[in-house]
Amino acid sequence: MNKTKKILIIFAILFSLLDAAWNIYDIVQYFKLDPANRSPIFYLVYTFFALFATLAVAILLTLSIWNNGKLFRQRYGMYMSALVISMILNLFSIASIFLIITMFVSDWVWIKPEKTKDNVIEIKPENKESKISKLREKHDKGEISDEEYREELTKLL
């Protein structure tokens, strides 16, 4: 994972947690007001929904970059889910803006393919005797001349 992308995702996590804290503050303030001065119940329901959504965004993003971002490509769905939830919840929140920016940061990481039983290629080092025998076979078949045979033989010895 690109270091810049990881830092932007960490900032998005922090701002999602700040949004969650703000939602908790809103809920507490709602219940502090007199019942006559409170907003409609829809406001409270939406605030609870926003609280759980921002916590879900923070959790999904944390899981997507877990283990120093080594499994980011395998957990790309978590990142995209967090991005979609954040954009639906509030397109212009700071967390959403950071996540949108991360979409345009290249995340190409050159890694070696994992070795599995199917794609393991065993390369056995050839010893001098086997190289000399192969060289002799080529000479006997006439694939190389006497002079080339001697040159290759002196290189091996």
ChimeraX commands (.cxc) that place a marker at each C-alpha (Angstrom):
marker #1 position 0.00,0.00,0.00 radius 0.5
marker #1 position 1.19,3.46,-0.83 radius 0.5
marker #1 position 2.30,5.40,2.27 radius 0.5
marker #1 position 0.34,8.50,1.24 radius 0.5
marker #1 position -2.83,6.47,0.78 radius 0.5
marker #1 position -2.38,4.85,4.18 radius 0.5
marker #1 position -1.93,8.23,5.90 radius 0.5
marker #1 position -5.04,9.63,4.20 radius 0.5
marker #1 position -7.05,6.60,5.29 radius 0.5
marker #1 position -5.80,7.02,8.87 radius 0.5
marker #1 position -6.93,10.66,8.80 radius 0.5
marker #1 position -10.32,9.52,7.46 radius 0.5
marker #1 position -10.56,7.07,10.38 radius 0.5
marker #1 position -9.76,9.85,12.87 radius 0.5
marker #1 position -12.33,12.22,11.37 radius 0.5
marker #1 position -14.94,9.45,11.32 radius 0.5
marker #1 position -14.33,8.93,15.03 radius 0.5
marker #1 position -14.67,12.69,15.57 radius 0.5
marker #1 position -17.98,12.59,13.66 radius 0.5
marker #1 position -19.10,9.75,15.93 radius 0.5
marker #1 position -18.15,11.78,19.00 radius 0.5
marker #1 position -20.12,14.73,17.64 radius 0.5
marker #1 position -23.14,12.49,17.11 radius 0.5
marker #1 position -22.91,11.31,20.73 radius 0.5
marker #1 position -22.77,14.94,21.83 radius 0.5
marker #1 position -25.89,15.69,19.74 radius 0.5
marker #1 position -27.75,12.76,21.32 radius 0.5
marker #1 position -26.84,13.90,24.83 radius 0.5
marker #1 position -27.91,17.47,24.03 radius 0.5
marker #1 position -31.20,16.21,22.64 radius 0.5
marker #1 position -32.08,14.54,25.92 radius 0.5
marker #1 position -30.95,17.54,27.96 radius 0.5
marker #1 position -33.56,19.78,26.36 radius 0.5
marker #1 position -37.08,20.07,27.68 radius 0.5
marker #1 position -39.50,17.85,25.78 radius 0.5
marker #1 position -41.30,20.94,24.48 radius 0.5
marker #1 position -38.10,22.37,22.96 radius 0.5
marker #1 position -36.81,19.16,21.37 radius 0.5
marker #1 position -36.58,18.60,17.65 radius 0.5
marker #1 position -38.80,15.94,16.08 radius 0.5
marker #1 position -37.95,12.32,16.90 radius 0.5
marker #1 position -36.71,11.89,13.33 radius 0.5
marker #1 position -33.69,14.02,14.24 radius 0.5
marker #1 position -32.80,11.63,17.07 radius 0.5
marker #1 position -33.27,8.55,14.86 radius 0.5
marker #1 position -31.08,10.07,12.15 radius 0.5
marker #1 position -28.39,10.96,14.70 radius 0.5
marker #1 position -28.34,7.37,15.98 radius 0.5
marker #1 position -28.13,6.11,12.41 radius 0.5
marker #1 position -25.28,8.53,11.67 radius 0.5
marker #1 position -23.47,7.42,14.85 radius 0.5
marker #1 position -23.57,3.74,13.88 radius 0.5
marker #1 position -22.66,4.52,10.27 radius 0.5
marker #1 position -19.61,6.60,11.21 radius 0.5
marker #1 position -18.47,3.88,13.62 radius 0.5
marker #1 position -18.92,1.32,10.82 radius 0.5
marker #1 position -16.82,3.49,8.49 radius 0.5
marker #1 position -14.04,3.74,11.08 radius 0.5
marker #1 position -14.09,-0.03,11.71 radius 0.5
marker #1 position -14.14,-0.96,8.01 radius 0.5
marker #1 position -11.28,1.40,7.23 radius 0.5
marker #1 position -9.26,0.09,10.17 radius 0.5
marker #1 position -9.75,-3.48,8.99 radius 0.5
marker #1 position -8.83,-2.56,5.42 radius 0.5
marker #1 position -5.39,-1.23,6.41 radius 0.5
marker #1 position -4.77,-3.71,9.21 radius 0.5
marker #1 position -1.32,-5.33,9.29 radius 0.5
marker #1 position 0.38,-2.30,7.77 radius 0.5
marker #1 position -1.72,-2.44,4.61 radius 0.5
marker #1 position -0.30,-5.77,3.41 radius 0.5
marker #1 position -3.78,-7.19,2.81 radius 0.5
marker #1 position -5.30,-4.00,1.39 radius 0.5
marker #1 position -5.99,-5.52,-2.01 radius 0.5
marker #1 position -7.70,-8.53,-0.45 radius 0.5
marker #1 position -9.77,-6.26,1.79 radius 0.5
marker #1 position -10.58,-3.71,-0.89 radius 0.5
marker #1 position -14.29,-4.38,-0.42 radius 0.5
marker #1 position -14.11,-3.07,3.14 radius 0.5
marker #1 position -12.46,0.12,1.91 radius 0.5
marker #1 position -15.06,0.60,-0.82 radius 0.5
marker #1 position -17.93,-0.12,1.59 radius 0.5
marker #1 position -16.59,2.49,4.00 radius 0.5
marker #1 position -16.26,4.96,1.13 radius 0.5
marker #1 position -19.84,4.40,-0.01 radius 0.5
marker #1 position -21.28,4.64,3.52 radius 0.5
marker #1 position -19.31,7.81,4.19 radius 0.5
marker #1 position -20.44,9.40,0.93 radius 0.5
marker #1 position -24.10,8.47,1.52 radius 0.5
marker #1 position -23.97,9.77,5.06 radius 0.5
marker #1 position -22.32,13.08,4.25 radius 0.5
marker #1 position -20.61,13.72,0.95 radius 0.5
marker #1 position -18.81,16.83,2.17 radius 0.5
marker #1 position -17.53,15.52,5.48 radius 0.5
marker #1 position -13.78,15.66,5.95 radius 0.5
marker #1 position -13.58,11.84,6.15 radius 0.5
marker #1 position -15.41,11.51,2.82 radius 0.5
marker #1 position -13.13,14.04,1.18 radius 0.5
marker #1 position -10.03,12.17,2.39 radius 0.5
marker #1 position -11.47,8.90,1.09 radius 0.5
marker #1 position -12.28,10.42,-2.28 radius 0.5
marker #1 position -8.70,11.71,-2.51 radius 0.5
marker #1 position -7.37,8.22,-1.70 radius 0.5
marker #1 position -9.19,6.87,-4.72 radius 0.5
marker #1 position -6.90,8.91,-6.96 radius 0.5
marker #1 position -3.67,8.03,-5.18 radius 0.5
marker #1 position -1.92,5.16,-6.89 radius 0.5
marker #1 position -1.77,2.04,-4.73 radius 0.5
marker #1 position 0.42,-0.10,-6.95 radius 0.5
marker #1 position 2.78,-2.16,-4.89 radius 0.5
marker #1 position 5.13,-4.54,-6.61 radius 0.5
marker #1 position 5.09,-7.78,-4.69 radius 0.5
marker #1 position 6.28,-11.27,-5.36 radius 0.5
marker #1 position 3.50,-13.74,-6.09 radius 0.5
marker #1 position 2.65,-16.10,-3.29 radius 0.5
marker #1 position 4.12,-19.55,-3.70 radius 0.5
marker #1 position 1.50,-22.22,-3.94 radius 0.5
marker #1 position 1.76,-25.85,-4.85 radius 0.5
marker #1 position 0.54,-25.06,-8.36 radius 0.5
marker #1 position 3.05,-22.37,-9.32 radius 0.5
marker #1 position 6.18,-23.51,-7.51 radius 0.5
marker #1 position 9.01,-24.09,-9.94 radius 0.5
marker #1 position 11.86,-26.10,-8.62 radius 0.5
marker #1 position 15.18,-25.09,-10.06 radius 0.5
marker #1 position 17.88,-27.52,-9.19 radius 0.5
marker #1 position 21.41,-26.24,-9.52 radius 0.5
marker #1 position 23.33,-28.22,-12.08 radius 0.5
marker #1 position 26.64,-29.64,-11.05 radius 0.5
marker #1 position 29.69,-29.78,-13.31 radius 0.5
marker #1 position 29.25,-33.45,-14.15 radius 0.5
marker #1 position 25.75,-32.97,-15.52 radius 0.5
marker #1 position 26.81,-29.91,-17.54 radius 0.5
marker #1 position 29.76,-31.84,-19.00 radius 0.5
marker #1 position 27.53,-34.80,-19.88 radius 0.5
marker #1 position 25.03,-32.49,-21.63 radius 0.5
marker #1 position 27.89,-30.84,-23.48 radius 0.5
marker #1 position 29.21,-34.27,-24.53 radius 0.5
marker #1 position 25.75,-35.30,-25.78 radius 0.5
marker #1 position 25.51,-32.13,-27.89 radius 0.5
marker #1 position 28.96,-32.86,-29.31 radius 0.5
marker #1 position 28.06,-36.50,-30.08 radius 0.5
marker #1 position 24.85,-35.44,-31.83 radius 0.5
marker #1 position 26.77,-32.91,-33.88 radius 0.5
marker #1 position 24.98,-29.86,-32.53 radius 0.5
marker #1 position 28.31,-28.20,-31.65 radius 0.5
marker #1 position 31.71,-28.44,-33.30 radius 0.5
marker #1 position 34.92,-29.84,-31.77 radius 0.5
marker #1 position 36.23,-26.33,-31.23 radius 0.5
marker #1 position 33.03,-25.15,-29.44 radius 0.5
marker #1 position 33.09,-28.33,-27.36 radius 0.5
marker #1 position 36.65,-27.64,-26.19 radius 0.5
marker #1 position 35.89,-23.98,-25.41 radius 0.5
marker #1 position 32.82,-24.85,-23.33 radius 0.5
marker #1 position 34.70,-27.66,-21.60 radius 0.5
marker #1 position 37.54,-25.34,-20.60 radius 0.5
marker #1 position 34.99,-22.82,-19.25 radius 0.5
marker #1 position 33.42,-25.50,-17.08 radius 0.5
marker #1 position 36.74,-26.79,-15.81 radius 0.5
marker link #1:1,2 radius 0.2
marker link #1:2,3 radius 0.2
marker link #1:3,4 radius 0.2
marker link #1:4,5 radius 0.2
marker link #1:5,6 radius 0.2
marker link #1:6,7 radius 0.2
marker link #1:7,8 radius 0.2
marker link #1:8,9 radius 0.2
marker link #1:9,10 radius 0.2
marker link #1:10,11 radius 0.2
marker link #1:11,12 radius 0.2
marker link #1:12,13 radius 0.2
marker link #1:13,14 radius 0.2
marker link #1:14,15 radius 0.2
marker link #1:15,16 radius 0.2
marker link #1:16,17 radius 0.2
marker link #1:17,18 radius 0.2
marker link #1:18,19 radius 0.2
marker link #1:19,20 radius 0.2
marker link #1:20,21 radius 0.2
marker link #1:21,22 radius 0.2
marker link #1:22,23 radius 0.2
marker link #1:23,24 radius 0.2
marker link #1:24,25 radius 0.2
marker link #1:25,26 radius 0.2
marker link #1:26,27 radius 0.2
marker link #1:27,28 radius 0.2
marker link #1:28,29 radius 0.2
marker link #1:29,30 radius 0.2
marker link #1:30,31 radius 0.2
marker link #1:31,32 radius 0.2
marker link #1:32,33 radius 0.2
marker link #1:33,34 radius 0.2
marker link #1:34,35 radius 0.2
marker link #1:35,36 radius 0.2
marker link #1:36,37 radius 0.2
marker link #1:37,38 radius 0.2
marker link #1:38,39 radius 0.2
marker link #1:39,40 radius 0.2
marker link #1:40,41 radius 0.2
marker link #1:41,42 radius 0.2
marker link #1:42,43 radius 0.2
marker link #1:43,44 radius 0.2
marker link #1:44,45 radius 0.2
marker link #1:45,46 radius 0.2
marker link #1:46,47 radius 0.2
marker link #1:47,48 radius 0.2
marker link #1:48,49 radius 0.2
marker link #1:49,50 radius 0.2
marker link #1:50,51 radius 0.2
marker link #1:51,52 radius 0.2
marker link #1:52,53 radius 0.2
marker link #1:53,54 radius 0.2
marker link #1:54,55 radius 0.2
marker link #1:55,56 radius 0.2
marker link #1:56,57 radius 0.2
marker link #1:57,58 radius 0.2
marker link #1:58,59 radius 0.2
marker link #1:59,60 radius 0.2
marker link #1:60,61 radius 0.2
marker link #1:61,62 radius 0.2
marker link #1:62,63 radius 0.2
marker link #1:63,64 radius 0.2
marker link #1:64,65 radius 0.2
marker link #1:65,66 radius 0.2
marker link #1:66,67 radius 0.2
marker link #1:67,68 radius 0.2
marker link #1:68,69 radius 0.2
marker link #1:69,70 radius 0.2
marker link #1:70,71 radius 0.2
marker link #1:71,72 radius 0.2
marker link #1:72,73 radius 0.2
marker link #1:73,74 radius 0.2
marker link #1:74,75 radius 0.2
marker link #1:75,76 radius 0.2
marker link #1:76,77 radius 0.2
marker link #1:77,78 radius 0.2
marker link #1:78,79 radius 0.2
marker link #1:79,80 radius 0.2
marker link #1:80,81 radius 0.2
marker link #1:81,82 radius 0.2
marker link #1:82,83 radius 0.2
marker link #1:83,84 radius 0.2
marker link #1:84,85 radius 0.2
marker link #1:85,86 radius 0.2
marker link #1:86,87 radius 0.2
marker link #1:87,88 radius 0.2
marker link #1:88,89 radius 0.2
marker link #1:89,90 radius 0.2
marker link #1:90,91 radius 0.2
marker link #1:91,92 radius 0.2
marker link #1:92,93 radius 0.2
marker link #1:93,94 radius 0.2
marker link #1:94,95 radius 0.2
marker link #1:95,96 radius 0.2
marker link #1:96,97 radius 0.2
marker link #1:97,98 radius 0.2
marker link #1:98,99 radius 0.2
marker link #1:99,100 radius 0.2
marker link #1:100,101 radius 0.2
marker link #1:101,102 radius 0.2
marker link #1:102,103 radius 0.2
marker link #1:103,104 radius 0.2
marker link #1:104,105 radius 0.2
marker link #1:105,106 radius 0.2
marker link #1:106,107 radius 0.2
marker link #1:107,108 radius 0.2
marker link #1:108,109 radius 0.2
marker link #1:109,110 radius 0.2
marker link #1:110,111 radius 0.2
marker link #1:111,112 radius 0.2
marker link #1:112,113 radius 0.2
marker link #1:113,114 radius 0.2
marker link #1:114,115 radius 0.2
marker link #1:115,116 radius 0.2
marker link #1:116,117 radius 0.2
marker link #1:117,118 radius 0.2
marker link #1:118,119 radius 0.2
marker link #1:119,120 radius 0.2
marker link #1:120,121 radius 0.2
marker link #1:121,122 radius 0.2
marker link #1:122,123 radius 0.2
marker link #1:123,124 radius 0.2
marker link #1:124,125 radius 0.2
marker link #1:125,126 radius 0.2
marker link #1:126,127 radius 0.2
marker link #1:127,128 radius 0.2
marker link #1:128,129 radius 0.2
marker link #1:129,130 radius 0.2
marker link #1:130,131 radius 0.2
marker link #1:131,132 radius 0.2
marker link #1:132,133 radius 0.2
marker link #1:133,134 radius 0.2
marker link #1:134,135 radius 0.2
marker link #1:135,136 radius 0.2
marker link #1:136,137 radius 0.2
marker link #1:137,138 radius 0.2
marker link #1:138,139 radius 0.2
marker link #1:139,140 radius 0.2
marker link #1:140,141 radius 0.2
marker link #1:141,142 radius 0.2
marker link #1:142,143 radius 0.2
marker link #1:143,144 radius 0.2
marker link #1:144,145 radius 0.2
marker link #1:145,146 radius 0.2
marker link #1:146,147 radius 0.2
marker link #1:147,148 radius 0.2
marker link #1:148,149 radius 0.2
marker link #1:149,150 radius 0.2
marker link #1:150,151 radius 0.2
marker link #1:151,152 radius 0.2
marker link #1:152,153 radius 0.2
marker link #1:153,154 radius 0.2
marker link #1:154,155 radius 0.2
marker link #1:155,156 radius 0.2
marker link #1:156,157 radius 0.2
view
